[in-house]
Amino acid sequence: MTLKETFESAVAASKQLTTRPDNETLLKLYSLYKQATDGDAPEEGPTNMFDIVGKAKHGAWKKLKGIASDDAMQQYVDIFKTLK
């Protein structure tokens, strides 16, 4: 199985977890997913000052700037494997 197939399988399986991961882990998975699929985060994040979740997501994604898509996919898979 290729890395992309393994990543896509992990993404699909992550939606079927019986135990919800903690917020920090969810934020890391989200940011790695976005980096793997969309590349670097835009400089400007949510402009609504009350969008705390959106700002946290954007901040976590922005910290991954410059990480290659394949590296982000592998990190996502590695974290997912610890959740099973």
mmCIF file of the N, C-alpha and C atoms, coordinates in Angstrom:
data_MODEL
# 
_entry.id   MODEL 
# 
loop_
_atom_site.group_PDB 
_atom_site.id 
_atom_site.type_symbol 
_atom_site.label_atom_id 
_atom_site.label_alt_id 
_atom_site.label_comp_id 
_atom_site.label_asym_id 
_atom_site.label_entity_id 
_atom_site.label_seq_id 
_atom_site.pdbx_PDB_ins_code 
_atom_site.Cartn_x 
_atom_site.Cartn_y 
_atom_site.Cartn_z 
_atom_site.occupancy 
_atom_site.B_iso_or_equiv 
_atom_site.pdbx_formal_charge 
_atom_site.auth_seq_id 
_atom_site.auth_comp_id 
_atom_site.auth_asym_id 
_atom_site.auth_atom_id 
_atom_site.pdbx_PDB_model_num 
ATOM 1   N N  . MET A 1 1  ? 0.854   -1.173 0.000  1.00 0.00 ? 1  MET A N  1 
ATOM 2   C CA . MET A 1 1  ? 0.000   0.000  0.000  1.00 0.00 ? 1  MET A CA 1 
ATOM 3   C C  . MET A 1 1  ? 0.905   1.244  0.000  1.00 0.00 ? 1  MET A C  1 
ATOM 4   N N  . THR A 1 2  ? 0.566   2.230  -0.820 1.00 0.00 ? 2  THR A N  1 
ATOM 5   C CA . THR A 1 2  ? 1.353   3.461  -0.879 1.00 0.00 ? 2  THR A CA 1 
ATOM 6   C C  . THR A 1 2  ? 1.070   4.326  0.342  1.00 0.00 ? 2  THR A C  1 
ATOM 7   N N  . LEU A 1 3  ? 1.921   5.320  0.550  1.00 0.00 ? 3  LEU A N  1 
ATOM 8   C CA . LEU A 1 3  ? 1.724   6.230  1.676  1.00 0.00 ? 3  LEU A CA 1 
ATOM 9   C C  . LEU A 1 3  ? 0.385   6.948  1.556  1.00 0.00 ? 3  LEU A C  1 
ATOM 10  N N  . LYS A 1 4  ? 0.052   7.381  0.357  1.00 0.00 ? 4  LYS A N  1 
ATOM 11  C CA . LYS A 1 4  ? -1.214  8.095  0.164  1.00 0.00 ? 4  LYS A CA 1 
ATOM 12  C C  . LYS A 1 4  ? -2.401  7.188  0.497  1.00 0.00 ? 4  LYS A C  1 
ATOM 13  N N  . GLU A 1 5  ? -2.353  5.944  0.076  1.00 0.00 ? 5  GLU A N  1 
ATOM 14  C CA . GLU A 1 5  ? -3.434  4.996  0.386  1.00 0.00 ? 5  GLU A CA 1 
ATOM 15  C C  . GLU A 1 5  ? -3.520  4.725  1.889  1.00 0.00 ? 5  GLU A C  1 
ATOM 16  N N  . THR A 1 6  ? -2.365  4.587  2.524  1.00 0.00 ? 6  THR A N  1 
ATOM 17  C CA . THR A 1 6  ? -2.334  4.370  3.967  1.00 0.00 ? 6  THR A CA 1 
ATOM 18  C C  . THR A 1 6  ? -2.910  5.579  4.697  1.00 0.00 ? 6  THR A C  1 
ATOM 19  N N  . PHE A 1 7  ? -2.532  6.774  4.241  1.00 0.00 ? 7  PHE A N  1 
ATOM 20  C CA . PHE A 1 7  ? -3.040  8.022  4.816  1.00 0.00 ? 7  PHE A CA 1 
ATOM 21  C C  . PHE A 1 7  ? -4.556  8.107  4.655  1.00 0.00 ? 7  PHE A C  1 
ATOM 22  N N  . GLU A 1 8  ? -5.052  7.870  3.458  1.00 0.00 ? 8  GLU A N  1 
ATOM 23  C CA . GLU A 1 8  ? -6.494  7.941  3.204  1.00 0.00 ? 8  GLU A CA 1 
ATOM 24  C C  . GLU A 1 8  ? -7.255  6.919  4.038  1.00 0.00 ? 8  GLU A C  1 
ATOM 25  N N  . SER A 1 9  ? -6.666  5.753  4.220  1.00 0.00 ? 9  SER A N  1 
ATOM 26  C CA . SER A 1 9  ? -7.283  4.727  5.056  1.00 0.00 ? 9  SER A CA 1 
ATOM 27  C C  . SER A 1 9  ? -7.326  5.172  6.515  1.00 0.00 ? 9  SER A C  1 
ATOM 28  N N  . ALA A 1 10 ? -6.249  5.787  6.984  1.00 0.00 ? 10 ALA A N  1 
ATOM 29  C CA . ALA A 1 10 ? -6.199  6.281  8.364  1.00 0.00 ? 10 ALA A CA 1 
ATOM 30  C C  . ALA A 1 10 ? -7.206  7.404  8.571  1.00 0.00 ? 10 ALA A C  1 
ATOM 31  N N  . VAL A 1 11 ? -7.346  8.288  7.591  1.00 0.00 ? 11 VAL A N  1 
ATOM 32  C CA . VAL A 1 11 ? -8.319  9.382  7.691  1.00 0.00 ? 11 VAL A CA 1 
ATOM 33  C C  . VAL A 1 11 ? -9.733  8.805  7.794  1.00 0.00 ? 11 VAL A C  1 
ATOM 34  N N  . ALA A 1 12 ? -10.045 7.847  6.944  1.00 0.00 ? 12 ALA A N  1 
ATOM 35  C CA . ALA A 1 12 ? -11.375 7.229  6.981  1.00 0.00 ? 12 ALA A CA 1 
ATOM 36  C C  . ALA A 1 12 ? -11.609 6.509  8.308  1.00 0.00 ? 12 ALA A C  1 
ATOM 37  N N  . ALA A 1 13 ? -10.612 5.777  8.779  1.00 0.00 ? 13 ALA A N  1 
ATOM 38  C CA . ALA A 1 13 ? -10.753 5.020  10.020 1.00 0.00 ? 13 ALA A CA 1 
ATOM 39  C C  . ALA A 1 13 ? -10.824 5.943  11.235 1.00 0.00 ? 13 ALA A C  1 
ATOM 40  N N  . SER A 1 14 ? -10.208 7.125  11.145 1.00 0.00 ? 14 SER A N  1 
ATOM 41  C CA . SER A 1 14 ? -10.231 8.050  12.287 1.00 0.00 ? 14 SER A CA 1 
ATOM 42  C C  . SER A 1 14 ? -11.642 8.540  12.584 1.00 0.00 ? 14 SER A C  1 
ATOM 43  N N  . LYS A 1 15 ? -12.502 8.488  11.598 1.00 0.00 ? 15 LYS A N  1 
ATOM 44  C CA . LYS A 1 15 ? -13.892 8.909  11.787 1.00 0.00 ? 15 LYS A CA 1 
ATOM 45  C C  . LYS A 1 15 ? -14.723 7.833  12.470 1.00 0.00 ? 15 LYS A C  1 
ATOM 46  N N  . GLN A 1 16 ? -14.144 6.637  12.611 1.00 0.00 ? 16 GLN A N  1 
ATOM 47  C CA . GLN A 1 16 ? -14.860 5.512  13.207 1.00 0.00 ? 16 GLN A CA 1 
ATOM 48  C C  . GLN A 1 16 ? -14.322 5.136  14.591 1.00 0.00 ? 16 GLN A C  1 
ATOM 49  N N  . LEU A 1 17 ? -13.434 5.964  15.143 1.00 0.00 ? 17 LEU A N  1 
ATOM 50  C CA . LEU A 1 17 ? -12.875 5.655  16.465 1.00 0.00 ? 17 LEU A CA 1 
ATOM 51  C C  . LEU A 1 17 ? -13.981 5.584  17.518 1.00 0.00 ? 17 LEU A C  1 
ATOM 52  N N  . THR A 1 18 ? -13.874 4.623  18.403 1.00 0.00 ? 18 THR A N  1 
ATOM 53  C CA . THR A 1 18 ? -14.884 4.480  19.452 1.00 0.00 ? 18 THR A CA 1 
ATOM 54  C C  . THR A 1 18 ? -14.627 5.439  20.614 1.00 0.00 ? 18 THR A C  1 
ATOM 55  N N  . THR A 1 19 ? -13.368 5.811  20.810 1.00 0.00 ? 19 THR A N  1 
ATOM 56  C CA . THR A 1 19 ? -13.010 6.751  21.869 1.00 0.00 ? 19 THR A CA 1 
ATOM 57  C C  . THR A 1 19 ? -12.511 8.040  21.225 1.00 0.00 ? 19 THR A C  1 
ATOM 58  N N  . ARG A 1 20 ? -13.088 9.148  21.649 1.00 0.00 ? 20 ARG A N  1 
ATOM 59  C CA . ARG A 1 20 ? -12.695 10.444 21.095 1.00 0.00 ? 20 ARG A CA 1 
ATOM 60  C C  . ARG A 1 20 ? -11.329 10.845 21.645 1.00 0.00 ? 20 ARG A C  1 
ATOM 61  N N  . PRO A 1 21 ? -10.364 11.160 20.752 1.00 0.00 ? 21 PRO A N  1 
ATOM 62  C CA . PRO A 1 21 ? -9.055  11.619 21.229 1.00 0.00 ? 21 PRO A CA 1 
ATOM 63  C C  . PRO A 1 21 ? -9.175  12.967 21.947 1.00 0.00 ? 21 PRO A C  1 
ATOM 64  N N  . ASP A 1 22 ? -8.166  13.309 22.736 1.00 0.00 ? 22 ASP A N  1 
ATOM 65  C CA . ASP A 1 22 ? -8.179  14.597 23.423 1.00 0.00 ? 22 ASP A CA 1 
ATOM 66  C C  . ASP A 1 22 ? -8.041  15.730 22.397 1.00 0.00 ? 22 ASP A C  1 
ATOM 67  N N  . ASN A 1 23 ? -8.373  16.933 22.816 1.00 0.00 ? 23 ASN A N  1 
ATOM 68  C CA . ASN A 1 23 ? -8.380  18.080 21.902 1.00 0.00 ? 23 ASN A CA 1 
ATOM 69  C C  . ASN A 1 23 ? -7.021  18.346 21.271 1.00 0.00 ? 23 ASN A C  1 
ATOM 70  N N  . GLU A 1 24 ? -5.952  18.166 22.027 1.00 0.00 ? 24 GLU A N  1 
ATOM 71  C CA . GLU A 1 24 ? -4.614  18.400 21.490 1.00 0.00 ? 24 GLU A CA 1 
ATOM 72  C C  . GLU A 1 24 ? -4.319  17.443 20.329 1.00 0.00 ? 24 GLU A C  1 
ATOM 73  N N  . THR A 1 25 ? -4.686  16.181 20.492 1.00 0.00 ? 25 THR A N  1 
ATOM 74  C CA . THR A 1 25 ? -4.474  15.189 19.443 1.00 0.00 ? 25 THR A CA 1 
ATOM 75  C C  . THR A 1 25 ? -5.343  15.502 18.234 1.00 0.00 ? 25 THR A C  1 
ATOM 76  N N  . LEU A 1 26 ? -6.595  15.873 18.469 1.00 0.00 ? 26 LEU A N  1 
ATOM 77  C CA . LEU A 1 26 ? -7.480  16.227 17.358 1.00 0.00 ? 26 LEU A CA 1 
ATOM 78  C C  . LEU A 1 26 ? -6.932  17.418 16.577 1.00 0.00 ? 26 LEU A C  1 
ATOM 79  N N  . LEU A 1 27 ? -6.399  18.399 17.282 1.00 0.00 ? 27 LEU A N  1 
ATOM 80  C CA . LEU A 1 27 ? -5.834  19.580 16.647 1.00 0.00 ? 27 LEU A CA 1 
ATOM 81  C C  . LEU A 1 27 ? -4.608  19.205 15.816 1.00 0.00 ? 27 LEU A C  1 
ATOM 82  N N  . LYS A 1 28 ? -3.781  18.319 16.340 1.00 0.00 ? 28 LYS A N  1 
ATOM 83  C CA . LYS A 1 28 ? -2.596  17.866 15.605 1.00 0.00 ? 28 LYS A CA 1 
ATOM 84  C C  . LYS A 1 28 ? -3.012  17.095 14.352 1.00 0.00 ? 28 LYS A C  1 
ATOM 85  N N  . LEU A 1 29 ? -3.994  16.201 14.483 1.00 0.00 ? 29 LEU A N  1 
ATOM 86  C CA . LEU A 1 29 ? -4.474  15.455 13.312 1.00 0.00 ? 29 LEU A CA 1 
ATOM 87  C C  . LEU A 1 29 ? -5.050  16.399 12.256 1.00 0.00 ? 29 LEU A C  1 
ATOM 88  N N  . TYR A 1 30 ? -5.831  17.382 12.704 1.00 0.00 ? 30 TYR A N  1 
ATOM 89  C CA . TYR A 1 30 ? -6.416  18.345 11.781 1.00 0.00 ? 30 TYR A CA 1 
ATOM 90  C C  . TYR A 1 30 ? -5.319  19.090 11.022 1.00 0.00 ? 30 TYR A C  1 
ATOM 91  N N  . SER A 1 31 ? -4.340  19.605 11.753 1.00 0.00 ? 31 SER A N  1 
ATOM 92  C CA . SER A 1 31 ? -3.301  20.403 11.117 1.00 0.00 ? 31 SER A CA 1 
ATOM 93  C C  . SER A 1 31 ? -2.455  19.559 10.159 1.00 0.00 ? 31 SER A C  1 
ATOM 94  N N  . LEU A 1 32 ? -2.166  18.332 10.536 1.00 0.00 ? 32 LEU A N  1 
ATOM 95  C CA . LEU A 1 32 ? -1.414  17.451 9.633  1.00 0.00 ? 32 LEU A CA 1 
ATOM 96  C C  . LEU A 1 32 ? -2.227  17.107 8.385  1.00 0.00 ? 32 LEU A C  1 
ATOM 97  N N  . TYR A 1 33 ? -3.523  16.883 8.562  1.00 0.00 ? 33 TYR A N  1 
ATOM 98  C CA . TYR A 1 33 ? -4.386  16.609 7.416  1.00 0.00 ? 33 TYR A CA 1 
ATOM 99  C C  . TYR A 1 33 ? -4.377  17.793 6.448  1.00 0.00 ? 33 TYR A C  1 
ATOM 100 N N  . LYS A 1 34 ? -4.549  18.993 6.993  1.00 0.00 ? 34 LYS A N  1 
ATOM 101 C CA . LYS A 1 34 ? -4.574  20.189 6.142  1.00 0.00 ? 34 LYS A CA 1 
ATOM 102 C C  . LYS A 1 34 ? -3.229  20.392 5.444  1.00 0.00 ? 34 LYS A C  1 
ATOM 103 N N  . GLN A 1 35 ? -2.126  20.172 6.148  1.00 0.00 ? 35 GLN A N  1 
ATOM 104 C CA . GLN A 1 35 ? -0.809  20.334 5.548  1.00 0.00 ? 35 GLN A CA 1 
ATOM 105 C C  . GLN A 1 35 ? -0.603  19.305 4.443  1.00 0.00 ? 35 GLN A C  1 
ATOM 106 N N  . ALA A 1 36 ? -1.056  18.089 4.681  1.00 0.00 ? 36 ALA A N  1 
ATOM 107 C CA . ALA A 1 36 ? -0.892  17.018 3.696  1.00 0.00 ? 36 ALA A CA 1 
ATOM 108 C C  . ALA A 1 36 ? -1.745  17.251 2.456  1.00 0.00 ? 36 ALA A C  1 
ATOM 109 N N  . THR A 1 37 ? -2.940  17.784 2.642  1.00 0.00 ? 37 THR A N  1 
ATOM 110 C CA . THR A 1 37 ? -3.862  17.917 1.512  1.00 0.00 ? 37 THR A CA 1 
ATOM 111 C C  . THR A 1 37 ? -3.859  19.297 0.859  1.00 0.00 ? 37 THR A C  1 
ATOM 112 N N  . ASP A 1 38 ? -3.589  20.354 1.632  1.00 0.00 ? 38 ASP A N  1 
ATOM 113 C CA . ASP A 1 38 ? -3.671  21.716 1.102  1.00 0.00 ? 38 ASP A CA 1 
ATOM 114 C C  . ASP A 1 38 ? -2.347  22.465 1.086  1.00 0.00 ? 38 ASP A C  1 
ATOM 115 N N  . GLY A 1 39 ? -1.318  21.921 1.718  1.00 0.00 ? 39 GLY A N  1 
ATOM 116 C CA . GLY A 1 39 ? -0.037  22.627 1.794  1.00 0.00 ? 39 GLY A CA 1 
ATOM 117 C C  . GLY A 1 39 ? -0.041  23.637 2.928  1.00 0.00 ? 39 GLY A C  1 
ATOM 118 N N  . ASP A 1 40 ? 0.830   24.634 2.818  1.00 0.00 ? 40 ASP A N  1 
ATOM 119 C CA . ASP A 1 40 ? 0.977   25.625 3.881  1.00 0.00 ? 40 ASP A CA 1 
ATOM 120 C C  . ASP A 1 40 ? -0.306  26.423 4.099  1.00 0.00 ? 40 ASP A C  1 
ATOM 121 N N  . ALA A 1 41 ? -0.534  26.775 5.359  1.00 0.00 ? 41 ALA A N  1 
ATOM 122 C CA . ALA A 1 41 ? -1.710  27.572 5.739  1.00 0.00 ? 41 ALA A CA 1 
ATOM 123 C C  . ALA A 1 41 ? -1.574  28.989 5.197  1.00 0.00 ? 41 ALA A C  1 
ATOM 124 N N  . PRO A 1 42 ? -2.693  29.617 4.872  1.00 0.00 ? 42 PRO A N  1 
ATOM 125 C CA . PRO A 1 42 ? -2.624  31.018 4.464  1.00 0.00 ? 42 PRO A CA 1 
ATOM 126 C C  . PRO A 1 42 ? -2.161  31.882 5.633  1.00 0.00 ? 42 PRO A C  1 
ATOM 127 N N  . GLU A 1 43 ? -1.528  32.982 5.328  1.00 0.00 ? 43 GLU A N  1 
ATOM 128 C CA . GLU A 1 43 ? -1.042  33.881 6.388  1.00 0.00 ? 43 GLU A CA 1 
ATOM 129 C C  . GLU A 1 43 ? -2.188  34.376 7.261  1.00 0.00 ? 43 GLU A C  1 
ATOM 130 N N  . GLU A 1 44 ? -3.286  34.726 6.629  1.00 0.00 ? 44 GLU A N  1 
ATOM 131 C CA . GLU A 1 44 ? -4.439  35.284 7.341  1.00 0.00 ? 44 GLU A CA 1 
ATOM 132 C C  . GLU A 1 44 ? -5.361  34.152 7.782  1.00 0.00 ? 44 GLU A C  1 
ATOM 133 N N  . GLY A 1 45 ? -5.664  34.121 9.061  1.00 0.00 ? 45 GLY A N  1 
ATOM 134 C CA . GLY A 1 45 ? -6.584  33.136 9.602  1.00 0.00 ? 45 GLY A CA 1 
ATOM 135 C C  . GLY A 1 45 ? -7.971  33.724 9.731  1.00 0.00 ? 45 GLY A C  1 
ATOM 136 N N  . PRO A 1 46 ? -8.819  33.109 10.536 1.00 0.00 ? 46 PRO A N  1 
ATOM 137 C CA . PRO A 1 46 ? -10.165 33.631 10.749 1.00 0.00 ? 46 PRO A CA 1 
ATOM 138 C C  . PRO A 1 46 ? -10.109 35.060 11.297 1.00 0.00 ? 46 PRO A C  1 
ATOM 139 N N  . THR A 1 47 ? -10.972 35.901 10.790 1.00 0.00 ? 47 THR A N  1 
ATOM 140 C CA . THR A 1 47 ? -10.974 37.304 11.218 1.00 0.00 ? 47 THR A CA 1 
ATOM 141 C C  . THR A 1 47 ? -11.963 37.569 12.351 1.00 0.00 ? 47 THR A C  1 
ATOM 142 N N  . ASN A 1 48 ? -12.875 36.657 12.582 1.00 0.00 ? 48 ASN A N  1 
ATOM 143 C CA . ASN A 1 48 ? -13.837 36.819 13.667 1.00 0.00 ? 48 ASN A CA 1 
ATOM 144 C C  . ASN A 1 48 ? -13.134 36.557 14.994 1.00 0.00 ? 48 ASN A C  1 
ATOM 145 N N  . MET A 1 49 ? -13.047 37.565 15.845 1.00 0.00 ? 49 MET A N  1 
ATOM 146 C CA . MET A 1 49 ? -12.306 37.422 17.091 1.00 0.00 ? 49 MET A CA 1 
ATOM 147 C C  . MET A 1 49 ? -12.936 36.403 18.042 1.00 0.00 ? 49 MET A C  1 
ATOM 148 N N  . PHE A 1 50 ? -14.180 36.035 17.812 1.00 0.00 ? 50 PHE A N  1 
ATOM 149 C CA . PHE A 1 50 ? -14.863 35.056 18.657 1.00 0.00 ? 50 PHE A CA 1 
ATOM 150 C C  . PHE A 1 50 ? -14.711 33.627 18.153 1.00 0.00 ? 50 PHE A C  1 
ATOM 151 N N  . ASP A 1 51 ? -14.064 33.455 17.007 1.00 0.00 ? 51 ASP A N  1 
ATOM 152 C CA . ASP A 1 51 ? -13.859 32.125 16.428 1.00 0.00 ? 51 ASP A CA 1 
ATOM 153 C C  . ASP A 1 51 ? -12.602 31.499 17.043 1.00 0.00 ? 51 ASP A C  1 
ATOM 154 N N  . ILE A 1 52 ? -12.711 31.117 18.294 1.00 0.00 ? 52 ILE A N  1 
ATOM 155 C CA . ILE A 1 52 ? -11.567 30.588 19.039 1.00 0.00 ? 52 ILE A CA 1 
ATOM 156 C C  . ILE A 1 52 ? -11.096 29.257 18.437 1.00 0.00 ? 52 ILE A C  1 
ATOM 157 N N  . VAL A 1 53 ? -12.025 28.406 18.083 1.00 0.00 ? 53 VAL A N  1 
ATOM 158 C CA . VAL A 1 53 ? -11.671 27.104 17.513 1.00 0.00 ? 53 VAL A CA 1 
ATOM 159 C C  . VAL A 1 53 ? -10.985 27.291 16.160 1.00 0.00 ? 53 VAL A C  1 
ATOM 160 N N  . GLY A 1 54 ? -11.550 28.146 15.331 1.00 0.00 ? 54 GLY A N  1 
ATOM 161 C CA . GLY A 1 54 ? -10.962 28.413 14.022 1.00 0.00 ? 54 GLY A CA 1 
ATOM 162 C C  . GLY A 1 54 ? -9.562  28.981 14.136 1.00 0.00 ? 54 GLY A C  1 
ATOM 163 N N  . LYS A 1 55 ? -9.363  29.868 15.084 1.00 0.00 ? 55 LYS A N  1 
ATOM 164 C CA . LYS A 1 55 ? -8.036  30.455 15.303 1.00 0.00 ? 55 LYS A CA 1 
ATOM 165 C C  . LYS A 1 55 ? -7.044  29.401 15.791 1.00 0.00 ? 55 LYS A C  1 
ATOM 166 N N  . ALA A 1 56 ? -7.487  28.508 16.663 1.00 0.00 ? 56 ALA A N  1 
ATOM 167 C CA . ALA A 1 56 ? -6.616  27.433 17.159 1.00 0.00 ? 56 ALA A CA 1 
ATOM 168 C C  . ALA A 1 56 ? -6.233  26.495 16.016 1.00 0.00 ? 56 ALA A C  1 
ATOM 169 N N  . LYS A 1 57 ? -7.200  26.148 15.182 1.00 0.00 ? 57 LYS A N  1 
ATOM 170 C CA . LYS A 1 57 ? -6.926  25.272 14.042 1.00 0.00 ? 57 LYS A CA 1 
ATOM 171 C C  . LYS A 1 57 ? -5.931  25.927 13.083 1.00 0.00 ? 57 LYS A C  1 
ATOM 172 N N  . HIS A 1 58 ? -6.163  27.200 12.774 1.00 0.00 ? 58 HIS A N  1 
ATOM 173 C CA . HIS A 1 58 ? -5.272  27.904 11.850 1.00 0.00 ? 58 HIS A CA 1 
ATOM 174 C C  . HIS A 1 58 ? -3.873  28.009 12.438 1.00 0.00 ? 58 HIS A C  1 
ATOM 175 N N  . GLY A 1 59 ? -3.776  28.321 13.722 1.00 0.00 ? 59 GLY A N  1 
ATOM 176 C CA . GLY A 1 59 ? -2.475  28.430 14.372 1.00 0.00 ? 59 GLY A CA 1 
ATOM 177 C C  . GLY A 1 59 ? -1.698  27.123 14.345 1.00 0.00 ? 59 GLY A C  1 
ATOM 178 N N  . ALA A 1 60 ? -2.376  26.020 14.609 1.00 0.00 ? 60 ALA A N  1 
ATOM 179 C CA . ALA A 1 60 ? -1.728  24.704 14.595 1.00 0.00 ? 60 ALA A CA 1 
ATOM 180 C C  . ALA A 1 60 ? -1.259  24.353 13.189 1.00 0.00 ? 60 ALA A C  1 
ATOM 181 N N  . TRP A 1 61 ? -2.080  24.653 12.196 1.00 0.00 ? 61 TRP A N  1 
ATOM 182 C CA . TRP A 1 61 ? -1.731  24.376 10.805 1.00 0.00 ? 61 TRP A CA 1 
ATOM 183 C C  . TRP A 1 61 ? -0.555  25.248 10.384 1.00 0.00 ? 61 TRP A C  1 
ATOM 184 N N  . LYS A 1 62 ? -0.577  26.506 10.770 1.00 0.00 ? 62 LYS A N  1 
ATOM 185 C CA . LYS A 1 62 ? 0.471   27.449 10.383 1.00 0.00 ? 62 LYS A CA 1 
ATOM 186 C C  . LYS A 1 62 ? 1.838   27.032 10.936 1.00 0.00 ? 62 LYS A C  1 
ATOM 187 N N  . LYS A 1 63 ? 1.861   26.380 12.095 1.00 0.00 ? 63 LYS A N  1 
ATOM 188 C CA . LYS A 1 63 ? 3.121   25.907 12.692 1.00 0.00 ? 63 LYS A CA 1 
ATOM 189 C C  . LYS A 1 63 ? 3.795   24.840 11.837 1.00 0.00 ? 63 LYS A C  1 
ATOM 190 N N  . LEU A 1 64 ? 3.053   24.223 10.943 1.00 0.00 ? 64 LEU A N  1 
ATOM 191 C CA . LEU A 1 64 ? 3.594   23.158 10.089 1.00 0.00 ? 64 LEU A CA 1 
ATOM 192 C C  . LEU A 1 64 ? 4.145   23.690 8.764  1.00 0.00 ? 64 LEU A C  1 
ATOM 193 N N  . LYS A 1 65 ? 4.233   24.988 8.628  1.00 0.00 ? 65 LYS A N  1 
ATOM 194 C CA . LYS A 1 65 ? 4.688   25.607 7.385  1.00 0.00 ? 65 LYS A CA 1 
ATOM 195 C C  . LYS A 1 65 ? 6.006   24.981 6.930  1.00 0.00 ? 65 LYS A C  1 
ATOM 196 N N  . GLY A 1 66 ? 6.043   24.599 5.674  1.00 0.00 ? 66 GLY A N  1 
ATOM 197 C CA . GLY A 1 66 ? 7.250   24.047 5.084  1.00 0.00 ? 66 GLY A CA 1 
ATOM 198 C C  . GLY A 1 66 ? 7.367   22.535 5.162  1.00 0.00 ? 66 GLY A C  1 
ATOM 199 N N  . ILE A 1 67 ? 6.506   21.889 5.916  1.00 0.00 ? 67 ILE A N  1 
ATOM 200 C CA . ILE A 1 67 ? 6.549   20.419 5.997  1.00 0.00 ? 67 ILE A CA 1 
ATOM 201 C C  . ILE A 1 67 ? 5.957   19.848 4.715  1.00 0.00 ? 67 ILE A C  1 
ATOM 202 N N  . ALA A 1 68 ? 6.672   18.925 4.122  1.00 0.00 ? 68 ALA A N  1 
ATOM 203 C CA . ALA A 1 68 ? 6.233   18.303 2.869  1.00 0.00 ? 68 ALA A CA 1 
ATOM 204 C C  . ALA A 1 68 ? 4.962   17.489 3.098  1.00 0.00 ? 68 ALA A C  1 
ATOM 205 N N  . SER A 1 69 ? 4.178   17.372 2.051  1.00 0.00 ? 69 SER A N  1 
ATOM 206 C CA . SER A 1 69 ? 2.924   16.628 2.106  1.00 0.00 ? 69 SER A CA 1 
ATOM 207 C C  . SER A 1 69 ? 3.147   15.196 2.587  1.00 0.00 ? 69 SER A C  1 
ATOM 208 N N  . ASP A 1 70 ? 4.164   14.528 2.042  1.00 0.00 ? 70 ASP A N  1 
ATOM 209 C CA . ASP A 1 70 ? 4.446   13.140 2.435  1.00 0.00 ? 70 ASP A CA 1 
ATOM 210 C C  . ASP A 1 70 ? 4.817   13.037 3.912  1.00 0.00 ? 70 ASP A C  1 
ATOM 211 N N  . ASP A 1 71 ? 5.576   14.005 4.412  1.00 0.00 ? 71 ASP A N  1 
ATOM 212 C CA . ASP A 1 71 ? 5.947   13.989 5.832  1.00 0.00 ? 71 ASP A CA 1 
ATOM 213 C C  . ASP A 1 71 ? 4.713   14.177 6.711  1.00 0.00 ? 71 ASP A C  1 
ATOM 214 N N  . ALA A 1 72 ? 3.825   15.082 6.307  1.00 0.00 ? 72 ALA A N  1 
ATOM 215 C CA . ALA A 1 72 ? 2.591   15.312 7.064  1.00 0.00 ? 72 ALA A CA 1 
ATOM 216 C C  . ALA A 1 72 ? 1.712   14.064 7.048  1.00 0.00 ? 72 ALA A C  1 
ATOM 217 N N  . MET A 1 73 ? 1.632   13.399 5.902  1.00 0.00 ? 73 MET A N  1 
ATOM 218 C CA . MET A 1 73 ? 0.845   12.166 5.811  1.00 0.00 ? 73 MET A CA 1 
ATOM 219 C C  . MET A 1 73 ? 1.405   11.108 6.752  1.00 0.00 ? 73 MET A C  1 
ATOM 220 N N  . GLN A 1 74 ? 2.729   10.950 6.754  1.00 0.00 ? 74 GLN A N  1 
ATOM 221 C CA . GLN A 1 74 ? 3.356   9.934  7.602  1.00 0.00 ? 74 GLN A CA 1 
ATOM 222 C C  . GLN A 1 74 ? 3.140   10.246 9.077  1.00 0.00 ? 74 GLN A C  1 
ATOM 223 N N  . GLN A 1 75 ? 3.270   11.498 9.460  1.00 0.00 ? 75 GLN A N  1 
ATOM 224 C CA . GLN A 1 75 ? 3.041   11.886 10.852 1.00 0.00 ? 75 GLN A CA 1 
ATOM 225 C C  . GLN A 1 75 ? 1.593   11.620 11.257 1.00 0.00 ? 75 GLN A C  1 
ATOM 226 N N  . TYR A 1 76 ? 0.653   11.903 10.353 1.00 0.00 ? 76 TYR A N  1 
ATOM 227 C CA . TYR A 1 76 ? -0.763  11.639 10.622 1.00 0.00 ? 76 TYR A CA 1 
ATOM 228 C C  . TYR A 1 76 ? -0.960  10.147 10.889 1.00 0.00 ? 76 TYR A C  1 
ATOM 229 N N  . VAL A 1 77 ? -0.421  9.316  10.001 1.00 0.00 ? 77 VAL A N  1 
ATOM 230 C CA . VAL A 1 77 ? -0.559  7.859  10.135 1.00 0.00 ? 77 VAL A CA 1 
ATOM 231 C C  . VAL A 1 77 ? 0.061   7.398  11.447 1.00 0.00 ? 77 VAL A C  1 
ATOM 232 N N  . ASP A 1 78 ? 1.245   7.921  11.782 1.00 0.00 ? 78 ASP A N  1 
ATOM 233 C CA . ASP A 1 78 ? 1.925   7.515  13.021 1.00 0.00 ? 78 ASP A CA 1 
ATOM 234 C C  . ASP A 1 78 ? 1.073   7.852  14.253 1.00 0.00 ? 78 ASP A C  1 
ATOM 235 N N  . ILE A 1 79 ? 0.482   9.038  14.269 1.00 0.00 ? 79 ILE A N  1 
ATOM 236 C CA . ILE A 1 79 ? -0.371  9.429  15.402 1.00 0.00 ? 79 ILE A CA 1 
ATOM 237 C C  . ILE A 1 79 ? -1.621  8.566  15.433 1.00 0.00 ? 79 ILE A C  1 
ATOM 238 N N  . PHE A 1 80 ? -2.216  8.342  14.266 1.00 0.00 ? 80 PHE A N  1 
ATOM 239 C CA . PHE A 1 80 ? -3.430  7.519  14.209 1.00 0.00 ? 80 PHE A CA 1 
ATOM 240 C C  . PHE A 1 80 ? -3.182  6.125  14.769 1.00 0.00 ? 80 PHE A C  1 
ATOM 241 N N  . LYS A 1 81 ? -2.033  5.548  14.457 1.00 0.00 ? 81 LYS A N  1 
ATOM 242 C CA . LYS A 1 81 ? -1.725  4.189  14.928 1.00 0.00 ? 81 LYS A CA 1 
ATOM 243 C C  . LYS A 1 81 ? -1.715  4.115  16.455 1.00 0.00 ? 81 LYS A C  1 
ATOM 244 N N  . THR A 1 82 ? -1.391  5.207  17.120 1.00 0.00 ? 82 THR A N  1 
ATOM 245 C CA . THR A 1 82 ? -1.380  5.208  18.592 1.00 0.00 ? 82 THR A CA 1 
ATOM 246 C C  . THR A 1 82 ? -2.782  5.271  19.166 1.00 0.00 ? 82 THR A C  1 
ATOM 247 N N  . LEU A 1 83 ? -3.776  5.602  18.349 1.00 0.00 ? 83 LEU A N  1 
ATOM 248 C CA . LEU A 1 83 ? -5.142  5.768  18.819 1.00 0.00 ? 83 LEU A CA 1 
ATOM 249 C C  . LEU A 1 83 ? -5.938  4.483  18.787 1.00 0.00 ? 83 LEU A C  1 
ATOM 250 N N  . LYS A 1 84 ? -5.500  3.479  18.084 1.00 0.00 ? 84 LYS A N  1 
ATOM 251 C CA . LYS A 1 84 ? -6.245  2.237  17.944 1.00 0.00 ? 84 LYS A CA 1 
ATOM 252 C C  . LYS A 1 84 ? -6.350  1.472  19.220 1.00 0.00 ? 84 LYS A C  1 
# 
